[in-house]
Amino acid sequence: MTAQLIDGKAFAARVRGQVAEHVARLKQDHGIVPGLAVVLVGEDPASQVYVRSKGKQTVEVGMTSFEHKLDASVSEEELIAVIDQLNADPAVHGILVQLPLPKHLNEDLVIGRIDPAKDVDGFHISNVGLLGTGQKSMVPCTPLGCLMMLRDHFGSLSGCEAVVIGRSNIVGKPMAQLLLGDSCTVTIAHSRTRDLPEVVRRADIVVAAVGRPEMVPGDWIKPGAVVIDVGINRIAAPEKGAGKMKLVGDVDFSSCAEVAGAITPVPGGVGPMTIACLLANTLTATCRANDLPEPEGLTA
Ligand SMILES: Nc1nc(=O)c2c([nH]1)NC[C@@H]1CN(c3ccc(C(=O)N[C@@H](CCC(=O)O)C(=O)O)cc3)C=[N+]21
């Protein structure tokens, strides 16, 4: 392997340390304790693990964690009532509704009900529009985490050729907006892109966010390019024993690491940064709600 490894786990620990310092100061100087509410509908075991680790890290940085676990059969009215209650609660500065929701619930309607100022996922259309027009907004956690790692690596991203593979509302599109905001030349590639390998070969920055295990091989990567792997795919790992599973990204790590200048691993790359940025966003929302200066280096 020739690429430098971008250690998202260590980076996330540093971000949480910075958040914890700010939280301690907020408490000491202003008597304010940031609160993050997570709403989980249904019993998906993977979601439960994720919600548990979020709750643990929220408390570790000194914030208050609120968890609302609702039955999978909850009605839209009941879910909306919970959101209204969290919107009105001054102890709650951030609200996250775990996605995806069960099919009978309208995600756009539910997300649209969250007070945009408390929308720490940055999924509300007000925040999407603010980001798209370069205004102050809540920024989706995964793209924000990727941006932090890229800024740390490059210093300035100005003039870089960036290719984002994937056009989702939660990663691809906001990632492209953030890169554009940092003056990259941005291409959004997707399943219908003609000659994807040639498009990716132009890139100084490749962000892979498609959800297809190991789909980007090393021979698509320009030598020295920086590869950010957003994918978290659980696949069979017969080499580890019958029935065993492993986590892999959207890029083929071993071949890409032979060519890239730097690369994020899976696990231990973008994933931990997503949770760290959720805490950073909760801190930012708390500062804005109280007309206090925002933490430096923790926002877009
Ligand atoms: N409203 C909403 N916002 C989200 O941000 C959101 C969501 N819904 N629904 C579910 C997905 C999933 N997600 C992950 C975050 C971190 C890791 C993470 O830290 N993964 C570890 C590995 C964990 C393991 O070993 O399973 C890593 O990549 O190193 C994984 C998954 C956020 N999500």
The ligand as a MOL file (V3000), in Angstrom:
LIG
                    3D

  0  0  0     0  0            999 V3000
M  V30 BEGIN CTAB
M  V30 COUNTS 33 36 0 0 0
M  V30 BEGIN ATOM
M  V30 1 N -31.4710 10.3880 10.1010 0
M  V30 2 C -30.4120 9.5900 9.9560 0
M  V30 3 N -29.1640 10.1050 10.0180 0
M  V30 4 C -28.0620 9.2900 9.8860 0
M  V30 5 O -26.9160 9.7820 9.9560 0
M  V30 6 C -28.2590 7.8870 9.6760 0
M  V30 7 C -29.5910 7.4160 9.6310 0
M  V30 8 N -30.6280 8.2880 9.7440 0
M  V30 9 N -29.8390 6.1060 9.4420 0
M  V30 10 C -28.7900 5.1240 9.4450 0
M  V30 11 C -27.5230 5.6960 8.8810 0
M  V30 12 C -26.3040 4.8720 9.1790 0
M  V30 13 N -25.3640 5.7620 9.8180 0
M  V30 14 C -24.0970 5.3490 10.2650 0
M  V30 15 C -23.2380 6.1870 10.9340 0
M  V30 16 C -22.0050 5.7430 11.4050 0
M  V30 17 C -21.6120 4.4430 11.2120 0
M  V30 18 C -20.3010 3.9620 11.7300 0
M  V30 19 O -19.6670 4.6170 12.5400 0
M  V30 20 N -19.8110 2.7810 11.2590 0
M  V30 21 C -18.5670 2.1750 11.7150 0
M  V30 22 C -18.6670 0.6700 11.7000 0
M  V30 23 C -19.7580 0.1380 12.5920 0
M  V30 24 C -19.8720 -1.3770 12.5050 0
M  V30 25 O -18.8710 -2.0480 12.7310 0
M  V30 26 O -20.9780 -1.8460 12.1770 0
M  V30 27 C -17.4050 2.5270 10.7760 0
M  V30 28 O -17.6800 2.8360 9.6060 0
M  V30 29 O -16.2840 2.4550 11.2110 0
M  V30 30 C -22.4560 3.5900 10.5300 0
M  V30 31 C -23.6720 4.0410 10.0690 0
M  V30 32 C -25.9590 6.9710 10.0010 0
M  V30 33 N -27.2200 6.9850 9.5230 0 CHG=1
M  V30 END ATOM
M  V30 BEGIN BOND
M  V30 1 1 1 2
M  V30 2 2 2 3
M  V30 3 1 2 8
M  V30 4 1 3 4
M  V30 5 2 4 5
M  V30 6 1 4 6
M  V30 7 2 6 7
M  V30 8 1 6 33
M  V30 9 1 7 8
M  V30 10 1 7 9
M  V30 11 1 9 10
M  V30 12 1 10 11
M  V30 13 1 11 12
M  V30 14 1 11 33
M  V30 15 1 12 13
M  V30 16 1 13 14
M  V30 17 1 13 32
M  V30 18 1 14 15
M  V30 19 2 14 31
M  V30 20 2 15 16
M  V30 21 1 16 17
M  V30 22 1 17 18
M  V30 23 2 17 30
M  V30 24 2 18 19
M  V30 25 1 18 20
M  V30 26 1 20 21
M  V30 27 1 21 22
M  V30 28 1 21 27
M  V30 29 1 22 23
M  V30 30 1 23 24
M  V30 31 2 24 25
M  V30 32 1 24 26
M  V30 33 2 27 28
M  V30 34 1 27 29
M  V30 35 1 30 31
M  V30 36 2 32 33
M  V30 END BOND
M  V30 END CTAB
M  END
